[in-house]
Amino acid sequence: MPLYDPVIYDRSLPVQSYWETTAQPPEYAPLNQLETCEVAVIGAGLTGLSAAWHLAQAGVEVAIVEPG
């Protein structure tokens, strides 16, 4: 007897993460001009957001760049 519902063991079904199915990221216009900052963080993943947050807490002017 399987521990979980049999559909969990069906490898032919696509599996999406909770974030992929529920997140509604905001839409931002692409950069059309030069921007300046002290530190540019490339990527808004967990590590990038954490780095940007900690830098901002220390008073650093930070910009996060995420490919669209």
mmCIF file of the N, C-alpha and C atoms, coordinates in Angstrom:
data_MODEL
# 
_entry.id   MODEL 
# 
loop_
_atom_site.group_PDB 
_atom_site.id 
_atom_site.type_symbol 
_atom_site.label_atom_id 
_atom_site.label_alt_id 
_atom_site.label_comp_id 
_atom_site.label_asym_id 
_atom_site.label_entity_id 
_atom_site.label_seq_id 
_atom_site.pdbx_PDB_ins_code 
_atom_site.Cartn_x 
_atom_site.Cartn_y 
_atom_site.Cartn_z 
_atom_site.occupancy 
_atom_site.B_iso_or_equiv 
_atom_site.pdbx_formal_charge 
_atom_site.auth_seq_id 
_atom_site.auth_comp_id 
_atom_site.auth_asym_id 
_atom_site.auth_atom_id 
_atom_site.pdbx_PDB_model_num 
ATOM 1   N N  . MET A 1 1  ? 0.847  -1.181 0.000   1.00 0.00 ? 1  MET A N  1 
ATOM 2   C CA . MET A 1 1  ? 0.000  0.000  0.000   1.00 0.00 ? 1  MET A CA 1 
ATOM 3   C C  . MET A 1 1  ? 0.894  1.247  0.000   1.00 0.00 ? 1  MET A C  1 
ATOM 4   N N  . PRO A 1 2  ? 0.690  2.157  -0.983  1.00 0.00 ? 2  PRO A N  1 
ATOM 5   C CA . PRO A 1 2  ? 1.532  3.355  -1.044  1.00 0.00 ? 2  PRO A CA 1 
ATOM 6   C C  . PRO A 1 2  ? 1.269  4.285  0.138   1.00 0.00 ? 2  PRO A C  1 
ATOM 7   N N  . LEU A 1 3  ? 2.305  4.964  0.514   1.00 0.00 ? 3  LEU A N  1 
ATOM 8   C CA . LEU A 1 3  ? 2.211  5.893  1.630   1.00 0.00 ? 3  LEU A CA 1 
ATOM 9   C C  . LEU A 1 3  ? 1.398  7.136  1.259   1.00 0.00 ? 3  LEU A C  1 
ATOM 10  N N  . TYR A 1 4  ? 1.538  7.587  -0.009  1.00 0.00 ? 4  TYR A N  1 
ATOM 11  C CA . TYR A 1 4  ? 0.847  8.784  -0.475  1.00 0.00 ? 4  TYR A CA 1 
ATOM 12  C C  . TYR A 1 4  ? -0.098 8.431  -1.611  1.00 0.00 ? 4  TYR A C  1 
ATOM 13  N N  . ASP A 1 5  ? -0.868 9.412  -2.051  1.00 0.00 ? 5  ASP A N  1 
ATOM 14  C CA . ASP A 1 5  ? -1.774 9.226  -3.187  1.00 0.00 ? 5  ASP A CA 1 
ATOM 15  C C  . ASP A 1 5  ? -0.966 8.781  -4.404  1.00 0.00 ? 5  ASP A C  1 
ATOM 16  N N  . PRO A 1 6  ? -1.466 7.838  -5.201  1.00 0.00 ? 6  PRO A N  1 
ATOM 17  C CA . PRO A 1 6  ? -0.713 7.324  -6.357  1.00 0.00 ? 6  PRO A CA 1 
ATOM 18  C C  . PRO A 1 6  ? -0.297 8.401  -7.356  1.00 0.00 ? 6  PRO A C  1 
ATOM 19  N N  . VAL A 1 7  ? -1.030 9.499  -7.452  1.00 0.00 ? 7  VAL A N  1 
ATOM 20  C CA . VAL A 1 7  ? -0.671 10.545 -8.412  1.00 0.00 ? 7  VAL A CA 1 
ATOM 21  C C  . VAL A 1 7  ? 0.705  11.130 -8.091  1.00 0.00 ? 7  VAL A C  1 
ATOM 22  N N  . ILE A 1 8  ? 1.135  11.069 -6.849  1.00 0.00 ? 8  ILE A N  1 
ATOM 23  C CA . ILE A 1 8  ? 2.446  11.583 -6.469  1.00 0.00 ? 8  ILE A CA 1 
ATOM 24  C C  . ILE A 1 8  ? 3.553  10.775 -7.128  1.00 0.00 ? 8  ILE A C  1 
ATOM 25  N N  . TYR A 1 9  ? 3.324  9.503  -7.365  1.00 0.00 ? 9  TYR A N  1 
ATOM 26  C CA . TYR A 1 9  ? 4.338  8.634  -7.939  1.00 0.00 ? 9  TYR A CA 1 
ATOM 27  C C  . TYR A 1 9  ? 4.342  8.656  -9.462  1.00 0.00 ? 9  TYR A C  1 
ATOM 28  N N  . ASP A 1 10 ? 3.389  9.356  -10.084 1.00 0.00 ? 10 ASP A N  1 
ATOM 29  C CA . ASP A 1 10 ? 3.300  9.419  -11.540 1.00 0.00 ? 10 ASP A CA 1 
ATOM 30  C C  . ASP A 1 10 ? 4.305  10.437 -12.064 1.00 0.00 ? 10 ASP A C  1 
ATOM 31  N N  . ARG A 1 11 ? 5.432  9.967  -12.602 1.00 0.00 ? 11 ARG A N  1 
ATOM 32  C CA . ARG A 1 11 ? 6.503  10.853 -13.072 1.00 0.00 ? 11 ARG A CA 1 
ATOM 33  C C  . ARG A 1 11 ? 6.182  11.515 -14.411 1.00 0.00 ? 11 ARG A C  1 
ATOM 34  N N  . SER A 1 12 ? 5.089  11.141 -15.061 1.00 0.00 ? 12 SER A N  1 
ATOM 35  C CA . SER A 1 12 ? 4.745  11.759 -16.343 1.00 0.00 ? 12 SER A CA 1 
ATOM 36  C C  . SER A 1 12 ? 4.046  13.102 -16.161 1.00 0.00 ? 12 SER A C  1 
ATOM 37  N N  . LEU A 1 13 ? 3.577  13.409 -14.960 1.00 0.00 ? 13 LEU A N  1 
ATOM 38  C CA . LEU A 1 13 ? 2.896  14.670 -14.700 1.00 0.00 ? 13 LEU A CA 1 
ATOM 39  C C  . LEU A 1 13 ? 3.916  15.763 -14.388 1.00 0.00 ? 13 LEU A C  1 
ATOM 40  N N  . PRO A 1 14 ? 3.742  16.953 -14.965 1.00 0.00 ? 14 PRO A N  1 
ATOM 41  C CA . PRO A 1 14 ? 4.674  18.037 -14.617 1.00 0.00 ? 14 PRO A CA 1 
ATOM 42  C C  . PRO A 1 14 ? 4.455  18.495 -13.180 1.00 0.00 ? 14 PRO A C  1 
ATOM 43  N N  . VAL A 1 15 ? 5.527  18.838 -12.530 1.00 0.00 ? 15 VAL A N  1 
ATOM 44  C CA . VAL A 1 15 ? 5.458  19.299 -11.155 1.00 0.00 ? 15 VAL A CA 1 
ATOM 45  C C  . VAL A 1 15 ? 5.977  20.726 -11.100 1.00 0.00 ? 15 VAL A C  1 
ATOM 46  N N  . GLN A 1 16 ? 5.156  21.628 -10.599 1.00 0.00 ? 16 GLN A N  1 
ATOM 47  C CA . GLN A 1 16 ? 5.573  23.005 -10.434 1.00 0.00 ? 16 GLN A CA 1 
ATOM 48  C C  . GLN A 1 16 ? 5.681  23.308 -8.950  1.00 0.00 ? 16 GLN A C  1 
ATOM 49  N N  . SER A 1 17 ? 6.530  24.259 -8.644  1.00 0.00 ? 17 SER A N  1 
ATOM 50  C CA . SER A 1 17 ? 6.688  24.632 -7.254  1.00 0.00 ? 17 SER A CA 1 
ATOM 51  C C  . SER A 1 17 ? 5.488  25.452 -6.795  1.00 0.00 ? 17 SER A C  1 
ATOM 52  N N  . TYR A 1 18 ? 5.353  25.569 -5.502  1.00 0.00 ? 18 TYR A N  1 
ATOM 53  C CA . TYR A 1 18 ? 4.277  26.387 -4.936  1.00 0.00 ? 18 TYR A CA 1 
ATOM 54  C C  . TYR A 1 18 ? 4.403  27.830 -5.415  1.00 0.00 ? 18 TYR A C  1 
ATOM 55  N N  . TRP A 1 19 ? 5.648  28.334 -5.447  1.00 0.00 ? 19 TRP A N  1 
ATOM 56  C CA . TRP A 1 19 ? 5.863  29.714 -5.882  1.00 0.00 ? 19 TRP A CA 1 
ATOM 57  C C  . TRP A 1 19 ? 5.422  29.905 -7.331  1.00 0.00 ? 19 TRP A C  1 
ATOM 58  N N  . GLU A 1 20 ? 5.782  28.970 -8.205  1.00 0.00 ? 20 GLU A N  1 
ATOM 59  C CA . GLU A 1 20 ? 5.415  29.084 -9.623  1.00 0.00 ? 20 GLU A CA 1 
ATOM 60  C C  . GLU A 1 20 ? 3.909  29.124 -9.832  1.00 0.00 ? 20 GLU A C  1 
ATOM 61  N N  . THR A 1 21 ? 3.177  28.432 -8.998  1.00 0.00 ? 21 THR A N  1 
ATOM 62  C CA . THR A 1 21 ? 1.730  28.359 -9.193  1.00 0.00 ? 21 THR A CA 1 
ATOM 63  C C  . THR A 1 21 ? 0.962  29.450 -8.460  1.00 0.00 ? 21 THR A C  1 
ATOM 64  N N  . THR A 1 22 ? 1.594  30.135 -7.503  1.00 0.00 ? 22 THR A N  1 
ATOM 65  C CA . THR A 1 22 ? 0.847  31.122 -6.722  1.00 0.00 ? 22 THR A CA 1 
ATOM 66  C C  . THR A 1 22 ? 1.380  32.545 -6.817  1.00 0.00 ? 22 THR A C  1 
ATOM 67  N N  . ALA A 1 23 ? 2.657  32.706 -7.158  1.00 0.00 ? 23 ALA A N  1 
ATOM 68  C CA . ALA A 1 23 ? 3.252  34.054 -7.151  1.00 0.00 ? 23 ALA A CA 1 
ATOM 69  C C  . ALA A 1 23 ? 2.748  34.886 -8.325  1.00 0.00 ? 23 ALA A C  1 
ATOM 70  N N  . GLN A 1 24 ? 2.575  36.145 -8.070  1.00 0.00 ? 24 GLN A N  1 
ATOM 71  C CA . GLN A 1 24 ? 2.207  37.097 -9.116  1.00 0.00 ? 24 GLN A CA 1 
ATOM 72  C C  . GLN A 1 24 ? 3.209  38.247 -9.049  1.00 0.00 ? 24 GLN A C  1 
ATOM 73  N N  . PRO A 1 25 ? 4.394  38.050 -9.648  1.00 0.00 ? 25 PRO A N  1 
ATOM 74  C CA . PRO A 1 25 ? 5.418  39.086 -9.549  1.00 0.00 ? 25 PRO A CA 1 
ATOM 75  C C  . PRO A 1 25 ? 4.967  40.364 -10.242 1.00 0.00 ? 25 PRO A C  1 
ATOM 76  N N  . PRO A 1 26 ? 5.360  41.506 -9.704  1.00 0.00 ? 26 PRO A N  1 
ATOM 77  C CA . PRO A 1 26 ? 4.972  42.772 -10.319 1.00 0.00 ? 26 PRO A CA 1 
ATOM 78  C C  . PRO A 1 26 ? 5.653  42.958 -11.665 1.00 0.00 ? 26 PRO A C  1 
ATOM 79  N N  . GLU A 1 27 ? 5.006  43.694 -12.524 1.00 0.00 ? 27 GLU A N  1 
ATOM 80  C CA . GLU A 1 27 ? 5.573  44.004 -13.837 1.00 0.00 ? 27 GLU A CA 1 
ATOM 81  C C  . GLU A 1 27 ? 6.327  45.318 -13.752 1.00 0.00 ? 27 GLU A C  1 
ATOM 82  N N  . TYR A 1 28 ? 7.551  45.316 -14.199 1.00 0.00 ? 28 TYR A N  1 
ATOM 83  C CA . TYR A 1 28 ? 8.360  46.526 -14.240 1.00 0.00 ? 28 TYR A CA 1 
ATOM 84  C C  . TYR A 1 28 ? 8.767  46.788 -15.674 1.00 0.00 ? 28 TYR A C  1 
ATOM 85  N N  . ALA A 1 29 ? 8.854  48.048 -16.029 1.00 0.00 ? 29 ALA A N  1 
ATOM 86  C CA . ALA A 1 29 ? 9.303  48.419 -17.366 1.00 0.00 ? 29 ALA A CA 1 
ATOM 87  C C  . ALA A 1 29 ? 10.798 48.136 -17.487 1.00 0.00 ? 29 ALA A C  1 
ATOM 88  N N  . PRO A 1 30 ? 11.259 47.743 -18.677 1.00 0.00 ? 30 PRO A N  1 
ATOM 89  C CA . PRO A 1 30 ? 12.693 47.520 -18.850 1.00 0.00 ? 30 PRO A CA 1 
ATOM 90  C C  . PRO A 1 30 ? 13.469 48.825 -18.696 1.00 0.00 ? 30 PRO A C  1 
ATOM 91  N N  . LEU A 1 31 ? 14.734 48.706 -18.325 1.00 0.00 ? 31 LEU A N  1 
ATOM 92  C CA . LEU A 1 31 ? 15.573 49.891 -18.193 1.00 0.00 ? 31 LEU A CA 1 
ATOM 93  C C  . LEU A 1 31 ? 15.838 50.479 -19.577 1.00 0.00 ? 31 LEU A C  1 
ATOM 94  N N  . ASN A 1 32 ? 15.535 51.737 -19.741 1.00 0.00 ? 32 ASN A N  1 
ATOM 95  C CA . ASN A 1 32 ? 15.756 52.416 -21.014 1.00 0.00 ? 32 ASN A CA 1 
ATOM 96  C C  . ASN A 1 32 ? 16.798 53.519 -20.900 1.00 0.00 ? 32 ASN A C  1 
ATOM 97  N N  . GLN A 1 33 ? 17.382 53.671 -19.738 1.00 0.00 ? 33 GLN A N  1 
ATOM 98  C CA . GLN A 1 33 ? 18.354 54.730 -19.516 1.00 0.00 ? 33 GLN A CA 1 
ATOM 99  C C  . GLN A 1 33 ? 19.392 54.232 -18.523 1.00 0.00 ? 33 GLN A C  1 
ATOM 100 N N  . LEU A 1 34 ? 20.469 54.972 -18.389 1.00 0.00 ? 34 LEU A N  1 
ATOM 101 C CA . LEU A 1 34 ? 21.498 54.605 -17.423 1.00 0.00 ? 34 LEU A CA 1 
ATOM 102 C C  . LEU A 1 34 ? 21.001 54.859 -16.011 1.00 0.00 ? 34 LEU A C  1 
ATOM 103 N N  . GLU A 1 35 ? 21.284 53.940 -15.132 1.00 0.00 ? 35 GLU A N  1 
ATOM 104 C CA . GLU A 1 35 ? 20.959 54.071 -13.710 1.00 0.00 ? 35 GLU A CA 1 
ATOM 105 C C  . GLU A 1 35 ? 22.265 53.955 -12.937 1.00 0.00 ? 35 GLU A C  1 
ATOM 106 N N  . THR A 1 36 ? 22.344 54.627 -11.828 1.00 0.00 ? 36 THR A N  1 
ATOM 107 C CA . THR A 1 36 ? 23.542 54.524 -10.993 1.00 0.00 ? 36 THR A CA 1 
ATOM 108 C C  . THR A 1 36 ? 23.159 54.072 -9.586  1.00 0.00 ? 36 THR A C  1 
ATOM 109 N N  . CYS A 1 37 ? 24.086 53.366 -8.967  1.00 0.00 ? 37 CYS A N  1 
ATOM 110 C CA . CYS A 1 37 ? 23.934 52.935 -7.578  1.00 0.00 ? 37 CYS A CA 1 
ATOM 111 C C  . CYS A 1 37 ? 25.311 52.546 -7.080  1.00 0.00 ? 37 CYS A C  1 
ATOM 112 N N  . GLU A 1 38 ? 25.416 52.303 -5.809  1.00 0.00 ? 38 GLU A N  1 
ATOM 113 C CA . GLU A 1 38 ? 26.698 51.866 -5.253  1.00 0.00 ? 38 GLU A CA 1 
ATOM 114 C C  . GLU A 1 38 ? 26.957 50.387 -5.532  1.00 0.00 ? 38 GLU A C  1 
ATOM 115 N N  . VAL A 1 39 ? 25.907 49.574 -5.408  1.00 0.00 ? 39 VAL A N  1 
ATOM 116 C CA . VAL A 1 39 ? 26.027 48.129 -5.632  1.00 0.00 ? 39 VAL A CA 1 
ATOM 117 C C  . VAL A 1 39 ? 24.836 47.661 -6.460  1.00 0.00 ? 39 VAL A C  1 
ATOM 118 N N  . ALA A 1 40 ? 25.117 46.917 -7.513  1.00 0.00 ? 40 ALA A N  1 
ATOM 119 C CA . ALA A 1 40 ? 24.059 46.283 -8.304  1.00 0.00 ? 40 ALA A CA 1 
ATOM 120 C C  . ALA A 1 40 ? 24.075 44.791 -7.995  1.00 0.00 ? 40 ALA A C  1 
ATOM 121 N N  . VAL A 1 41 ? 22.941 44.276 -7.575  1.00 0.00 ? 41 VAL A N  1 
ATOM 122 C CA . VAL A 1 41 ? 22.802 42.849 -7.290  1.00 0.00 ? 41 VAL A CA 1 
ATOM 123 C C  . VAL A 1 41 ? 22.117 42.226 -8.499  1.00 0.00 ? 41 VAL A C  1 
ATOM 124 N N  . ILE A 1 42 ? 22.772 41.242 -9.103  1.00 0.00 ? 42 ILE A N  1 
ATOM 125 C CA . ILE A 1 42 ? 22.221 40.572 -10.273 1.00 0.00 ? 42 ILE A CA 1 
ATOM 126 C C  . ILE A 1 42 ? 21.462 39.341 -9.796  1.00 0.00 ? 42 ILE A C  1 
ATOM 127 N N  . GLY A 1 43 ? 20.141 39.363 -9.961  1.00 0.00 ? 43 GLY A N  1 
ATOM 128 C CA . GLY A 1 43 ? 19.308 38.229 -9.577  1.00 0.00 ? 43 GLY A CA 1 
ATOM 129 C C  . GLY A 1 43 ? 18.557 38.474 -8.286  1.00 0.00 ? 43 GLY A C  1 
ATOM 130 N N  . ALA A 1 44 ? 17.254 38.263 -8.334  1.00 0.00 ? 44 ALA A N  1 
ATOM 131 C CA . ALA A 1 44 ? 16.395 38.502 -7.181  1.00 0.00 ? 44 ALA A CA 1 
ATOM 132 C C  . ALA A 1 44 ? 15.979 37.195 -6.510  1.00 0.00 ? 44 ALA A C  1 
ATOM 133 N N  . GLY A 1 45 ? 16.888 36.230 -6.502  1.00 0.00 ? 45 GLY A N  1 
ATOM 134 C CA . GLY A 1 45 ? 16.628 34.993 -5.774  1.00 0.00 ? 45 GLY A CA 1 
ATOM 135 C C  . GLY A 1 45 ? 16.859 35.220 -4.283  1.00 0.00 ? 45 GLY A C  1 
ATOM 136 N N  . LEU A 1 46 ? 16.825 34.161 -3.541  1.00 0.00 ? 46 LEU A N  1 
ATOM 137 C CA . LEU A 1 46 ? 16.976 34.248 -2.095  1.00 0.00 ? 46 LEU A CA 1 
ATOM 138 C C  . LEU A 1 46 ? 18.293 34.919 -1.705  1.00 0.00 ? 46 LEU A C  1 
ATOM 139 N N  . THR A 1 47 ? 19.377 34.515 -2.331  1.00 0.00 ? 47 THR A N  1 
ATOM 140 C CA . THR A 1 47 ? 20.678 35.076 -1.998  1.00 0.00 ? 47 THR A CA 1 
ATOM 141 C C  . THR A 1 47 ? 20.782 36.533 -2.416  1.00 0.00 ? 47 THR A C  1 
ATOM 142 N N  . GLY A 1 48 ? 20.310 36.862 -3.630  1.00 0.00 ? 48 GLY A N  1 
ATOM 143 C CA . GLY A 1 48 ? 20.367 38.245 -4.100  1.00 0.00 ? 48 GLY A CA 1 
ATOM 144 C C  . GLY A 1 48 ? 19.534 39.180 -3.249  1.00 0.00 ? 48 GLY A C  1 
ATOM 145 N N  . LEU A 1 49 ? 18.324 38.761 -2.905  1.00 0.00 ? 49 LEU A N  1 
ATOM 146 C CA . LEU A 1 49 ? 17.471 39.600 -2.071  1.00 0.00 ? 49 LEU A CA 1 
ATOM 147 C C  . LEU A 1 49 ? 18.054 39.775 -0.673  1.00 0.00 ? 49 LEU A C  1 
ATOM 148 N N  . SER A 1 50 ? 18.627 38.710 -0.132  1.00 0.00 ? 50 SER A N  1 
ATOM 149 C CA . SER A 1 50 ? 19.239 38.798 1.188   1.00 0.00 ? 50 SER A CA 1 
ATOM 150 C C  . SER A 1 50 ? 20.435 39.749 1.158   1.00 0.00 ? 50 SER A C  1 
ATOM 151 N N  . ALA A 1 51 ? 21.266 39.627 0.137   1.00 0.00 ? 51 ALA A N  1 
ATOM 152 C CA . ALA A 1 51 ? 22.422 40.513 0.028   1.00 0.00 ? 51 ALA A CA 1 
ATOM 153 C C  . ALA A 1 51 ? 21.968 41.960 -0.113  1.00 0.00 ? 51 ALA A C  1 
ATOM 154 N N  . ALA A 1 52 ? 20.986 42.216 -0.961  1.00 0.00 ? 52 ALA A N  1 
ATOM 155 C CA . ALA A 1 52 ? 20.489 43.580 -1.163  1.00 0.00 ? 52 ALA A CA 1 
ATOM 156 C C  . ALA A 1 52 ? 19.891 44.138 0.126   1.00 0.00 ? 52 ALA A C  1 
ATOM 157 N N  . TRP A 1 53 ? 19.149 43.327 0.832   1.00 0.00 ? 53 TRP A N  1 
ATOM 158 C CA . TRP A 1 53 ? 18.523 43.786 2.079   1.00 0.00 ? 53 TRP A CA 1 
ATOM 159 C C  . TRP A 1 53 ? 19.580 44.149 3.116   1.00 0.00 ? 53 TRP A C  1 
ATOM 160 N N  . HIS A 1 54 ? 20.579 43.280 3.275   1.00 0.00 ? 54 HIS A N  1 
ATOM 161 C CA . HIS A 1 54 ? 21.627 43.556 4.258   1.00 0.00 ? 54 HIS A CA 1 
ATOM 162 C C  . HIS A 1 54 ? 22.439 44.790 3.879   1.00 0.00 ? 54 HIS A C  1 
ATOM 163 N N  . LEU A 1 55 ? 22.728 44.954 2.597   1.00 0.00 ? 55 LEU A N  1 
ATOM 164 C CA . LEU A 1 55 ? 23.455 46.148 2.154   1.00 0.00 ? 55 LEU A CA 1 
ATOM 165 C C  . LEU A 1 55 ? 22.621 47.404 2.393   1.00 0.00 ? 55 LEU A C  1 
ATOM 166 N N  . ALA A 1 56 ? 21.337 47.346 2.085   1.00 0.00 ? 56 ALA A N  1 
ATOM 167 C CA . ALA A 1 56 ? 20.462 48.501 2.296   1.00 0.00 ? 56 ALA A CA 1 
ATOM 168 C C  . ALA A 1 56 ? 20.372 48.844 3.782   1.00 0.00 ? 56 ALA A C  1 
ATOM 169 N N  . GLN A 1 57 ? 20.331 47.835 4.644   1.00 0.00 ? 57 GLN A N  1 
ATOM 170 C CA . GLN A 1 57 ? 20.298 48.073 6.087   1.00 0.00 ? 57 GLN A CA 1 
ATOM 171 C C  . GLN A 1 57 ? 21.565 48.790 6.565   1.00 0.00 ? 57 GLN A C  1 
ATOM 172 N N  . ALA A 1 58 ? 22.664 48.576 5.829   1.00 0.00 ? 58 ALA A N  1 
ATOM 173 C CA . ALA A 1 58 ? 23.938 49.215 6.183   1.00 0.00 ? 58 ALA A CA 1 
ATOM 174 C C  . ALA A 1 58 ? 24.075 50.594 5.538   1.00 0.00 ? 58 ALA A C  1 
ATOM 175 N N  . GLY A 1 59 ? 23.034 51.037 4.829   1.00 0.00 ? 59 GLY A N  1 
ATOM 176 C CA . GLY A 1 59 ? 23.064 52.364 4.227   1.00 0.00 ? 59 GLY A CA 1 
ATOM 177 C C  . GLY A 1 59 ? 23.621 52.427 2.827   1.00 0.00 ? 59 GLY A C  1 
ATOM 178 N N  . VAL A 1 60 ? 23.817 51.284 2.184   1.00 0.00 ? 60 VAL A N  1 
ATOM 179 C CA . VAL A 1 60 ? 24.353 51.240 0.825   1.00 0.00 ? 60 VAL A CA 1 
ATOM 180 C C  . VAL A 1 60 ? 23.195 51.402 -0.163  1.00 0.00 ? 60 VAL A C  1 
ATOM 181 N N  . GLU A 1 61 ? 23.436 52.174 -1.210  1.00 0.00 ? 61 GLU A N  1 
ATOM 182 C CA . GLU A 1 61 ? 22.416 52.341 -2.273  1.00 0.00 ? 61 GLU A CA 1 
ATOM 183 C C  . GLU A 1 61 ? 22.494 51.126 -3.197  1.00 0.00 ? 61 GLU A C  1 
ATOM 184 N N  . VAL A 1 62 ? 21.442 50.321 -3.198  1.00 0.00 ? 62 VAL A N  1 
ATOM 185 C CA . VAL A 1 62 ? 21.437 49.052 -3.905  1.00 0.00 ? 62 VAL A CA 1 
ATOM 186 C C  . VAL A 1 62 ? 20.370 49.043 -4.998  1.00 0.00 ? 62 VAL A C  1 
ATOM 187 N N  . ALA A 1 63 ? 20.687 48.419 -6.118  1.00 0.00 ? 63 ALA A N  1 
ATOM 188 C CA . ALA A 1 63 ? 19.707 48.150 -7.179  1.00 0.00 ? 63 ALA A CA 1 
ATOM 189 C C  . ALA A 1 63 ? 19.732 46.661 -7.477  1.00 0.00 ? 63 ALA A C  1 
ATOM 190 N N  . ILE A 1 64 ? 18.548 46.074 -7.621  1.00 0.00 ? 64 ILE A N  1 
ATOM 191 C CA . ILE A 1 64 ? 18.440 44.658 -7.974  1.00 0.00 ? 64 ILE A CA 1 
ATOM 192 C C  . ILE A 1 64 ? 18.058 44.570 -9.440  1.00 0.00 ? 64 ILE A C  1 
ATOM 193 N N  . VAL A 1 65 ? 18.826 43.784 -10.201 1.00 0.00 ? 65 VAL A N  1 
ATOM 194 C CA . VAL A 1 65 ? 18.564 43.608 -11.626 1.00 0.00 ? 65 VAL A CA 1 
ATOM 195 C C  . VAL A 1 65 ? 18.164 42.155 -11.843 1.00 0.00 ? 65 VAL A C  1 
ATOM 196 N N  . GLU A 1 66 ? 17.022 41.961 -12.438 1.00 0.00 ? 66 GLU A N  1 
ATOM 197 C CA . GLU A 1 66 ? 16.495 40.616 -12.704 1.00 0.00 ? 66 GLU A CA 1 
ATOM 198 C C  . GLU A 1 66 ? 16.155 40.531 -14.190 1.00 0.00 ? 66 GLU A C  1 
ATOM 199 N N  . PRO A 1 67 ? 16.643 39.511 -14.886 1.00 0.00 ? 67 PRO A N  1 
ATOM 200 C CA . PRO A 1 67 ? 16.300 39.392 -16.311 1.00 0.00 ? 67 PRO A CA 1 
ATOM 201 C C  . PRO A 1 67 ? 14.795 39.174 -16.486 1.00 0.00 ? 67 PRO A C  1 
ATOM 202 N N  . GLY A 1 68 ? 14.264 39.717 -17.530 1.00 0.00 ? 68 GLY A N  1 
ATOM 203 C CA . GLY A 1 68 ? 12.821 39.622 -17.756 1.00 0.00 ? 68 GLY A CA 1 
ATOM 204 C C  . GLY A 1 68 ? 12.420 38.708 -18.782 1.00 0.00 ? 68 GLY A C  1 
# 
